[in-house]
């Protein structure tokens, strides 16, 4: 991964992990990225998960031809990035660790060490001079942990972005396009912290950036403006595309029949339409699509006087991430006391700038001809 003469990749791929952070499916594995800057002084940028300590140390030795690094710069203390700090500091007893004050506190909590005699506490705007390369630190609290301290190399114009601009999947030549898995990663992990991401983007606006080195996924070295633009869209909660996501649950198939009728009506009107079964499909993919498109239909059954559990979880996943600036339509089903639409609307009552489309489609057990007519009216209302 050659993107800069003096900056080299020494990270690892994890093809054994099935759930990232215990919840996000990663069928294409995961990368834990680390980089080496070679100069008069040598800096290793972040470590990797503890399960890959030996592979990582060997990568460093190979890249440095046995030379001992001078610094380990820690931008983020999640264990998938900090898990090999203790191993590194034991391997290189003369090395100095560079991290924020909060990161050292977390280091003590995780690993029992603060390295008081071998450390530099980094802060916003502070510089670390390696020779011709000068690292300038950029505080990025709550993107997405409070200790995060990113780095900008003023010489190579490389930005070390911690978890920002990362994606799911291993680093390899055939990893596919960036957007989808980066979007799923962003809204799953960073999405709650849009205001903090916006603050970071303001800091970056005056920098010339030739490459972005995240802690997950590929180095971004072409069309940087497009990636920054997507992060601006995502973190400001604006829809990325025009389209309708229909997210549904169905117990006996009747609500699903209504969803299929609506999907056909929307497609007949030339509207991009995506349908997901919340009880069976990847919830993180559904969340990603909800933030991607400008309209959403929530279709579910009344269950125990409320909302079917998978739909309840889905709406909570949206609201805790600041879901806003969208049009929402609803389909409910109830044999004797339909309450789903009322319950869904209640969960969304604190969401900002939400337009509720009318009519609400309210089924009583099975789909009728009158319901189909109401669905067509709803399709018309969503044709905007």
N, C-alpha and C positions, 0 to 999 in steps of 0.2 A: 504494500500500500504506500507507494511513493508519491507524496503530494508536496513535499518540501525537502530540500537537500539536508537540512539539519534537524528535521522533525520526523521521527519514525514511529511506526505503530508496533507495539509490543503486547497487545491485548490477546485475549483468548476467546474461543467459542465454546459454548456449553450446549451440547446436543442431548444431554440427559434430562434436563429440566422439562417438566410437562406443564407446570403452572408457575408463571412468574408472579412474584409476591403472593403466592398461594391462591391466586384467583384468575389470572389471565392466561388463557391457553396460548402456548407458543410452539406450534407444530414445526416451525422452522428453526427452533433453538433460540439461543440468546447470546449476544456478545457482551463481554465485559472489557471495555476498552481502556487501554493505557498507552501512553506515548513517551518517547524519550527525546529531549532536546539536547543536542551535543554542541558544546562550545568550550570556552575556557573552563567553565563550570558546567557540569552535566546535571540536568533535572529530569526525573521521572515524574510524569504527570498521572497521579492516581494509581491505586493498586487494583486488585481483582478479588473475586470471591475466593474464600479460603480453600475451597475444593480444588482450586487451580493454581495454588501458590507456587508449586515446584515448576510447572510449565511456564508460568510468568517469569520467575527468576531466571530460568534457562533462556527465555526470549530476550531478557535484558542483557544477560551475559553474552549472548550471541551478537546482539546489536552493538554492544560496547567493546567487543573483543576482549572481555575480561577486565576492562577498566571499571573502577568503582565509581558509582554515581555520587554526586555531592548532595543532592536534595531529593526528597520525595515531597511533591506538592500535592496536598489533599484538598480537593474541591468539595467533596461530598462524603458523608459518613455512613450512608446506607451500607450494610454488610456486603452487598454484592460488589461494592467498590473499595471498601475499607478492610475487607476480611483478611488481606495479606500484609497489612501494615507491620504487624509484629514480626512476621517472617522476614520481611525486607530489612527491618531495623536490626535484626539479629545477623543477617547475612552481611550487612554493610554497617559495621559499628561506628564508622566515622561520619556517616550520613546525617544530615539535619532534616527534620521534618518541618514543612511549612503548611500552616493551616490557620483558619480563623479561631478566635478564642472559644467560640461555641463548639467548634469541631473538636478542640482539645478536651473540652468537658465531656463530649459524647465519647471520645476515645477512651477516657477513663471509665465511663459507664460500660462500654462494650468490652474493652480489653484490659482494663486495670492499669493502663499506662497513660501518662500525659507528657512524657519525655521532656521534663523541665530543663534538663541540661543539654538537650539536643534539638532545640526547636526555635522557630521564628513564627511569631504570631502575625498573620497577614490581616490587612484591613483595607477598606475601600480606598483606591487611589495609590496605595503603597506599591513600590517597585521592587523586583528582585532581579538584579543584574547578573547575567551569566557570562558576559563578555560582550559580543556584539548583539546578542539577544537580550531584550529587556522585557520581563513579564510585568504587566500592570494588572493589579487585582481589581475585580469588579464584584462588589457585593450583590448577591441575588437571593436575599432571605425569602424563604417560602416558595422558591422555585426548585424543588417543592418541599424542602426541609429548611429550618431556620438558620443552619450553619453554612449554607452554600456560599462559596467564594470562587467565582469563575476567574479566568485569566486571559489576558490579551497580550500576545507577543507583538510588540511594536515593530520589530524588525521584519519578521516573516508575514505579519498581518494575519496570523492564525489566532482564532478565538477558541479557547477551550471552554466548552459550554456546560460541563457537568451533565445533568440529565436532560437539559433543554435540547431540542432538536434531535432527540434520540428516537429509536424505533424498535419494535419487536423484530426478532430474527437474528440469525448468525450473520457475521460479516463474510461474504463470499462473492465471487464474480457473478453468479446467477441468482442473486437475492431478489430480483424483481424491482418494480417501481417503488419509490419511497413513500408516496403520499398515504396509501391506505393503512399500512401498519404504523406509520408515524402518527396518523390521525387517531387510530385506536389507542396507541400508547399515550398520546397527549391527553385525550379526554378521559381515559381510564385513570391516569396517574397525576397529571398536572392540571387537569381541567378546572378544578375548584379554584385555582389560584390565578385567574385571569388578570386581576388588577396588578399582581406582582409581576406577571409576565409583561404586561404593558409597561410597567416601570423599568424593567430590564431593557425592553426594546428602545425606550427613550435614551438610555445610556449608550446603546449600540449605534444609534442613529448618526453619530458624528465620527464613527470609526470606519476606516477602510478595512474590509474583511475579505481576504482571499480564500480562506478555508475555515470551516467550522468543524471542530473535533469534539463530538459528543462522547458520552460514556457508554452509549449503546448505539449500534447501527453504524452505517458507513460514514466516512469523512465526506463532508459536503464541500466540493471545491469548484463547482460550476453553478452558474445562475443563482448565486447567493440571495439575490433580491427576491426570488420566487419563494424560497424557504422562509425568509423573514416575513414576506407578505402573508404567507399561510399562517404563520404564528400570530401575526397581527389580527387576521380574521378570526382565528380560533379563540384567542384570548380576549377579544372584544365581543364575543358571543354573536357575531354576525353570521347568517347563513352563508355557506360556501357556494351552494348551487340551488337552483330552483328545482323542486321535486317534492314528492309526497312519500313519506314512510308510513306504511300501515303496520302498526305493531299490535298483535292480537293474542288472545288466549281463547280456547274453546274447549268445553268439556265434552259435549256430545256431537260436535260438528256443526251445529246450527249457526253459531256466531261466525265460524269459518266460512260458511256458505255466503253469509252477508258480506264478508270481507272480499271474497272472490268476485261477487257482483260489483262491488265498489271499485276494485282494482281494474276490472274490465272496462267499467265506465270511464275511469280516469285515463286509462291508456287510449281509449277511443277518442278522447279529447286531446290527445297528443301530450299528456302529462307524464313525465318520468315518474314511475311508481315502483317502490320496493316494498315487499311484504316479508314480515318476519314473525315467526311463531315463538313467542317469548318463553314458552315452556320447553321448547326443544332446541332453539337456535342459540348461538353464542350471544350472551347478554351484552358483552363488551362491544360486539359488532353492532348490535341494536343501538346502544348508546352512541357509538360513533356516527351512525347514520342519522340519528335524531338531531345531532348537532350539525351534520353536513347539509341537510336539506331545510328548506324554509317552511314546510308544512308537515304536519304529522296527524295521523288518525290513530286514536286509542280505542281499541275494540275489545270488550271483555264481558264476562258474565258477573252477575251478582253472586257473591259467595259468602256464606255465613253473615248475611246482612251487609256485606261490604264489597270488597274488590277481590278478584281472584289473586292469590299470592304472587304469582310471577309478574302480574301487571303492577301490583303495589310496589314490588321491589324495583321494577323498571322506572316507575315515576320517581321513586326516592333517589335512584341513581342519577336521574336527570336534575332534580331540584338541588341535591347537595353539590352539584357541579355548576350551579348558577344558570340553569336553563332559562332562556329569555328570547325575546325578539322573534317569536314564531307564531304561526297560526295553528290552532289545535282543533280537531274535530273529534267527535265521540260516537261510538256505537256501543250500546249496552244491551244486555239480555237478562230477563228475569221472568220466571214463570208466574210468580204471585206478587212480588214486590221489588220491582227493578230499582236498585239503589246505586248501581255501578257508576253512572255518569255523575251523580251528585258526589260520590266519594272521590272520583278522579279529580273533579273540579276543586274539591276541598284541598286535596294534596297540592294543587298547583296555585292556590290562591295568593301565595307570596311571590310567585314568579313575575318578573318584570316584563312589561310590554308584550303581553300575550293576548291574541285575538281568538276568541272562541267562535268557530264557524257554526252556523245553523243551517239546517235543523239537526238536532240530536236524533239519531236513529235509535228507537227503543223497541227492541223485539220482545215479544211475549212467547217464549219457548222456541217457536219455529219461524222461519222466514215466510212471509205472506206476500201477495201481489202488491198490497198497499205499502209494505216495507220496501219493496223494490222501487216503487215510485218515490218514496222518501229518499232512498239511496241515490237515485238519479238527481234529485234536487240538491243533495249534499255534494255530489260530483260537480254540479254547476257552480255551487258556492266556492268550491276549491279550485275552480278553473280561473285562477287569477295570475 
